[in-house]
Amino acid sequence: MAGEFFDRARIWVAAGTGGDGSASLRREAHVPRGGPDGGDGGRGGHIYIVADKHLNTLLPFREKNRFKAERGGNGGGSRKHGRDGQDLFIRVPPGTVAHATIDGEPYAVDLAAPGMRLLAARGGKGGLGNVHFATSTHQTPRIAELGQPGDVFEIDLELKLLADVGLVGFPNAGKSTLLSIVSAARPKIGAYPFTTLQPNLGVVAIGDFSFVVADIPGLIEGAHRGVGLGFDFLRHVERTRLLIHLVDAAGTDGRDPLADYHQINEELRLYHPELAERPQVVALNKADLPEAQANLDRLRAAIGRAPGELFVISGATRQGVDELIQAVAARLAAMPAPNRATSEEELAWPVPEVDDRVFSIEPEGDGWRVRGKRIERLISMTNFAQPEALMRIQRVLEASGISAALLNAGIQEGDPVYIEKAELIWSEQE
């Protein structure tokens, strides 16, 4: 896999704010006070995260991790509607999972197939122009809304490799060497533990059949708890269909090969119980060494795998490697093919629908905090520089039942009322 592998990133996204509505009044000859003709603002640009089949790393986010979509255009006279802000597309590798916390709750969306896209941050609505506020008793309103702010989120991106086969085993079991001889991958190889500090991908071709192998860096005891780089590596096993469990049959690091075999399976089980049940082929490696030959009978008997599930190989001499790969290819060919076709599916954060008319009131400092989607949106879109704005807010508070609820809660003359970022002072004067 060319380039540096980078499988975690945190990005900051801000969708575009909607454009402001216009408070324009029509100007016509011989008409001293024309009616309202202010148009609406345009929508702010959305931000999408898109799975791009040409990418295989999150490395670009090391350099650029802040994204802001375009603001919507302002409305104008003659009922001119503002232009919508341009949407922004952030491209990630297929297999990326996006995580965000929204209203205190964590959510995750899996962009598993190329072409999938997530509406990661929604652009704000454009503000209404004054044509919407004319009534039979107030025919020349001088009020218009500001554009609604767009969503702003911190999003954690986590890449889980889309590989058919995962190579697992203790450090220095020979996984990188095996990958290098069965595919065109050229991983770094050395005769010491933890040579591989990042997963490597290789494509193995047998005739017309091919499959992707991921060399998962060596696991150690406690990996399921994050010891070493456990969490970083184990999650890449989750999407594989089959595991090749490589065992250093020679025990070249002074380890017991059988204990290694059981420990790796236990780490898989503790990380995710389903992984321990994943189809697995065991390869007893380094058979060219006398120490391995001395251990083979004991290992075969203790591991007890069925024929076709246990192979004796040597990465150094290629002994048994062709038979291993042919058996793996046959197993994969008999399995249901993974659905990795390009998808045009558009996803959204799975946030539950709530009635935006619902509100809550609670004491805050020396005043009262009002929360609720509709009233907070109204406040965020209110231009307090316009004299008619406070009158509109007062009407909405009364019509929505918020004023009555504040009175029932015990609000007093002069108490501050906090809504969104605004501070209003309560007055019972007409």
C-alpha positions in Angstrom: 0.0 0.0 0.0 1.6 3.1 -1.2 2.1 6.1 1.2 1.6 6.4 4.9 -1.3 4.6 6.5 -3.4 6.9 8.7 -6.5 5.4 10.2 -7.8 8.0 12.7 -8.6 11.6 12.3 -10.7 14.3 14.0 -12.2 17.0 11.9 -14.2 20.2 12.6 -17.1 21.0 10.2 -19.3 24.0 10.1 -22.2 24.1 7.6 -23.0 27.4 6.0 -25.2 29.9 7.7 -28.4 30.8 5.8 -28.6 34.2 4.1 -30.5 37.0 5.7 -34.0 37.9 4.6 -34.6 41.4 3.3 -36.9 44.0 4.9 -37.2 46.0 1.6 -40.3 48.1 0.9 -41.5 48.6 -2.7 -40.7 51.9 -4.2 -43.1 53.1 -7.0 -43.9 56.4 -8.5 -46.9 58.1 -7.0 -47.0 55.4 -4.2 -45.7 57.1 -1.1 -45.6 53.9 1.0 -45.2 50.7 -1.1 -45.8 47.3 0.3 -43.1 44.8 1.5 -41.1 43.1 -1.3 -38.1 41.7 0.7 -37.0 38.3 -0.5 -35.8 35.3 1.5 -32.2 34.4 2.2 -30.7 31.3 0.5 -29.9 28.1 2.4 -26.4 27.7 3.8 -24.2 25.0 2.2 -24.4 21.4 3.5 -21.3 19.4 4.4 -21.2 15.8 3.2 -18.7 13.0 3.9 -18.3 10.8 0.9 -16.7 7.3 0.6 -14.3 7.5 -2.3 -13.0 4.2 -3.8 -9.7 5.9 -4.8 -8.7 6.6 -1.2 -7.2 4.2 1.3 -6.0 6.5 4.1 -7.1 9.4 6.3 -3.7 11.0 6.0 -4.9 14.2 4.2 -6.7 15.2 7.4 -3.3 15.5 9.2 -2.8 18.7 7.1 -6.4 20.0 6.7 -9.0 19.2 9.4 -11.3 22.2 9.4 -14.0 22.6 6.9 -16.6 25.4 6.5 -19.3 25.5 3.8 -20.4 28.6 2.0 -23.0 31.0 3.5 -26.3 31.5 1.7 -26.9 34.7 -0.2 -29.0 37.4 1.3 -32.5 38.2 0.0 -33.1 41.4 -1.9 -35.8 43.7 -3.0 -38.4 42.8 -5.6 -38.8 39.5 -3.7 -35.4 38.4 -4.9 -34.4 35.1 -3.3 -30.8 34.7 -2.1 -28.6 32.1 -3.7 -28.1 28.8 -1.8 -24.6 28.3 -0.4 -22.4 25.7 -2.2 -22.3 22.3 -0.6 -18.9 21.0 0.5 -17.9 17.3 0.0 -15.2 15.7 2.2 -13.8 12.5 0.7 -12.8 9.5 2.9 -11.9 5.9 2.1 -14.7 3.3 2.0 -14.8 1.6 5.4 -14.6 4.8 7.3 -16.9 5.2 10.4 -17.9 8.7 11.3 -18.6 9.5 15.0 -20.2 12.6 16.4 -21.8 13.7 19.7 -25.1 15.5 19.1 -27.2 16.9 22.0 -25.0 14.9 24.4 -25.6 11.6 22.6 -23.0 9.6 20.6 -23.9 8.6 17.1 -21.9 6.6 14.4 -22.5 6.1 10.7 -20.6 3.5 8.7 -19.6 4.5 5.1 -18.8 0.9 4.1 -19.4 1.1 0.4 -17.9 3.4 -2.2 -20.3 6.2 -3.1 -22.1 6.3 0.2 -22.4 9.8 1.6 -23.3 11.2 5.0 -25.1 14.5 5.5 -22.6 15.4 8.2 -23.7 19.0 8.8 -26.8 20.6 7.6 -26.8 24.2 6.3 -28.9 26.8 8.0 -32.3 27.9 6.6 -32.4 31.2 4.9 -34.1 34.0 6.8 -37.6 35.1 5.8 -38.0 38.4 4.0 -40.6 40.9 5.2 -43.2 39.8 2.6 -44.0 37.0 5.1 -44.9 39.3 7.9 -47.5 41.5 6.3 -51.0 41.3 7.8 -54.3 43.1 7.2 -53.5 45.4 10.2 -49.8 45.8 9.5 -49.2 46.2 5.8 -45.6 47.6 5.9 -43.6 45.4 8.2 -40.0 46.4 8.6 -38.8 43.0 10.0 -36.9 40.2 8.4 -35.1 37.2 9.7 -31.4 36.6 9.9 -30.1 33.4 8.4 -30.1 30.3 10.6 -26.6 29.1 11.7 -25.5 25.9 10.1 -24.6 22.8 12.1 -21.2 22.7 13.7 -19.7 19.4 14.8 -16.4 17.7 15.8 -16.4 14.4 14.0 -14.0 11.5 14.6 -13.2 9.4 11.6 -12.1 5.8 12.1 -11.0 3.7 9.1 -11.6 -0.1 9.3 -9.8 -1.9 6.4 -12.0 -3.5 3.8 -10.0 -6.7 3.5 -11.1 -10.3 2.8 -8.4 -11.9 4.9 -6.8 -10.8 8.0 -3.3 -12.0 9.0 -3.1 -12.3 12.8 -0.5 -13.6 15.2 2.1 -12.5 17.7 4.8 -10.0 16.7 7.5 -11.6 14.6 5.3 -14.6 13.6 6.1 -13.8 9.9 3.0 -12.1 8.7 4.7 -9.3 6.8 7.0 -11.9 5.1 4.0 -14.0 4.1 2.2 -11.0 2.7 5.3 -9.9 0.6 5.6 -13.3 -1.1 1.9 -13.9 -1.9 1.1 -10.3 -3.1 2.7 -7.3 -4.6 2.8 -5.6 -1.3 6.2 -4.6 0.1 5.8 -4.2 3.8 8.7 -3.3 6.0 10.2 -6.5 7.3 12.7 -7.1 10.1 13.8 -9.8 12.5 12.4 -8.1 15.7 9.0 -7.6 17.2 6.7 -4.8 16.2 8.4 -4.2 12.8 4.9 -3.6 11.5 3.4 -0.5 13.2 0.7 0.0 10.6 -1.6 -2.4 8.7 -0.5 -3.4 5.2 -2.7 -4.4 2.3 -1.9 -6.8 -0.5 -3.9 -8.3 -3.4 -3.5 -12.0 -4.0 -4.4 -13.3 -7.4 -5.0 -17.0 -8.3 -6.0 -17.2 -11.9 -9.1 -15.1 -12.3 -9.8 -15.0 -8.6 -8.3 -12.4 -6.3 -8.7 -11.3 -2.7 -7.4 -8.6 -0.4 -5.2 -9.6 2.6 -4.5 -7.2 5.5 -1.4 -7.8 7.6 -2.6 -6.8 11.0 0.3 -5.8 13.2 1.3 -8.2 15.9 -1.0 -8.5 18.9 0.1 -8.9 22.5 -1.6 -10.0 25.7 -4.1 -7.3 26.7 -4.6 -6.0 23.2 -8.4 -6.1 23.7 -8.0 -3.6 26.5 -5.8 -1.3 24.3 -2.5 -2.5 25.6 0.2 -1.7 23.2 -1.6 -0.7 20.0 -4.4 -3.2 20.5 -7.5 -1.1 19.8 -5.8 0.5 16.8 -5.1 -2.9 15.2 -7.9 -5.2 16.3 -10.7 -3.1 14.7 -9.1 -3.8 11.3 -10.0 -7.5 11.8 -13.7 -6.7 12.1 -14.5 -6.5 8.4 -12.5 -9.6 7.3 -14.3 -12.7 6.2 -11.5 -15.2 7.1 -8.4 -15.1 9.3 -5.0 -16.7 8.7 -3.6 -17.3 12.1 0.2 -17.4 11.8 2.0 -19.2 14.5 5.8 -19.1 15.0 6.2 -22.8 15.4 9.9 -22.5 16.2 9.3 -20.2 19.2 12.2 -18.1 18.1 11.6 -15.4 20.7 11.6 -18.0 23.5 7.8 -18.2 23.5 5.6 -21.3 23.6 3.9 -21.5 20.1 0.8 -23.2 21.6 0.4 -20.5 24.3 0.7 -17.9 21.5 -2.0 -19.6 19.5 -4.4 -19.6 22.5 -3.6 -16.1 23.6 -4.4 -14.6 20.1 -7.7 -16.3 20.0 -8.5 -15.1 23.5 -7.7 -11.5 22.6 -10.0 -11.8 19.6 -12.8 -13.2 21.7 -12.4 -10.6 24.4 -12.4 -7.7 21.9 -15.4 -9.0 20.0 -16.9 -12.5 20.7 -17.9 -12.9 17.0 -14.2 -12.7 15.9 -13.4 -15.9 17.8 -16.0 -17.6 15.6 -14.7 -16.1 12.3 -13.5 -18.8 9.9 -9.8 -19.4 10.6 -6.9 -21.2 8.9 -3.9 -21.9 11.0 -0.4 -21.7 9.5 2.5 -23.1 11.5 5.4 -21.0 10.2 9.2 -21.3 10.1 9.1 -25.0 9.3 12.6 -24.7 7.8 14.0 -24.4 11.4 14.8 -27.5 13.5 13.0 -26.0 16.5 9.8 -25.9 14.5 10.2 -29.5 13.3 10.5 -30.5 17.0 7.2 -28.8 17.8 5.0 -29.8 14.9 3.5 -33.0 16.2 2.7 -31.5 19.5 1.1 -28.4 17.9 -0.9 -30.4 15.4 -2.4 -32.6 18.1 -3.1 -29.7 20.5 -4.6 -27.3 18.0 -6.8 -30.1 16.5 -7.9 -28.3 13.3 -9.7 -30.2 10.6 -7.9 -31.0 7.3 -7.7 -27.9 5.2 -7.6 -25.7 8.2 -4.0 -26.3 9.4 -0.9 -25.9 7.2 2.8 -26.2 7.8 4.7 -23.5 6.0 7.9 -21.6 5.7 7.9 -18.0 4.6 11.6 -18.1 4.1 11.6 -21.0 1.6 7.9 -20.8 0.4 7.3 -24.4 1.7 3.5 -25.0 1.9 2.6 -21.4 1.0 0.9 -22.2 -2.4 -1.2 -24.8 -0.7 -2.2 -22.4 2.0 -3.2 -19.7 -0.4 -5.1 -22.0 -2.7 -7.1 -23.3 0.3 -7.9 -19.8 1.5 -9.0 -18.9 -2.0 -11.3 -21.9 -2.1 -12.8 -21.1 1.2 -13.5 -17.5 0.2 -15.0 -18.5 -3.2 -17.5 -20.7 -1.3 -18.5 -17.8 1.0 -21.2 -15.2 0.1 -19.5 -12.3 -1.6 -19.3 -9.1 0.4 -21.5 -6.3 -0.8 -18.9 -3.7 -1.8 -20.6 -2.4 -4.9 -20.8 1.3 -5.4 -23.8 2.7 -3.5 -25.5 6.1 -4.0 -27.1 5.8 -0.6 -27.4 9.1 1.3 -27.1 8.7 5.1 -27.9 10.9 8.0 -27.0 10.9 11.7 -29.6 8.6 13.4 -30.9 11.3 15.7 -34.4 10.5 16.9 -37.2 12.8 15.6 -38.5 15.2 18.3 -41.4 17.7 18.3 -39.7 21.0 17.8 -42.6 22.7 19.7 -41.6 21.0 22.9 -39.8 23.3 25.4 -38.4 23.1 28.9 -37.8 25.8 31.6 -35.3 25.6 34.4 -33.7 28.1 36.8 -30.3 29.3 35.7 -28.4 31.8 37.9 -30.7 34.7 38.8 -33.0 33.9 35.9 -34.6 31.2 33.8 -33.3 29.1 30.9 -35.8 28.2 28.1 -34.8 25.3 25.8 -36.6 24.1 22.7 -35.7 23.7 19.1 -38.3 26.0 17.6 -37.8 28.9 20.1 -34.0 28.6 20.0 -34.1 28.6 16.2 -36.3 31.7 16.3 -33.9 33.6 18.6 -30.9 32.6 16.5 -32.6 34.1 13.4 -33.9 37.3 15.1 -32.3 40.6 14.2 -32.6 42.5 17.5 -31.6 45.8 15.7 -35.1 45.8 14.2 -37.7 47.5 16.5 -40.4 45.0 15.6 -38.3 42.0 16.5 -39.1 42.1 20.3 -42.8 42.4 19.5 -42.6 39.2 17.4 -40.8 37.3 20.1 -43.3 38.3 22.7 -46.2 37.1 20.4 -44.4 33.8 19.9 -43.7 33.3 23.6 -47.4 33.8 24.3 -48.7 31.7 21.5 -46.4 28.8 22.3 -47.3 28.7 25.9 -43.8 29.6 27.1 -45.0 32.9 28.8 -47.6 31.0 30.8 -45.1 28.3 31.7 -42.7 31.0 33.0 -45.4 32.6 35.1 -46.3 29.1 36.6 -42.6 28.6 37.3 -42.6 31.8 39.4 -40.9 34.4 37.1 -40.8 37.9 38.5 -40.7 41.4 37.0 -37.1 42.1 35.9 -35.9 38.5 35.9 -33.6 37.6 33.0 -34.8 34.9 30.5 -32.0 33.1 28.6 -32.9 31.6 25.2 -30.1 30.3 23.0 -27.5 33.1 23.2 -30.0 35.9 24.0 -30.8 37.4 27.4 -34.3 39.0 27.6 -35.7 40.8 30.6 -39.2 39.8 31.8 -41.7 42.6 31.9 -45.5 42.2 32.5 -46.2 45.7 31.2 -48.5 45.9 28.2 
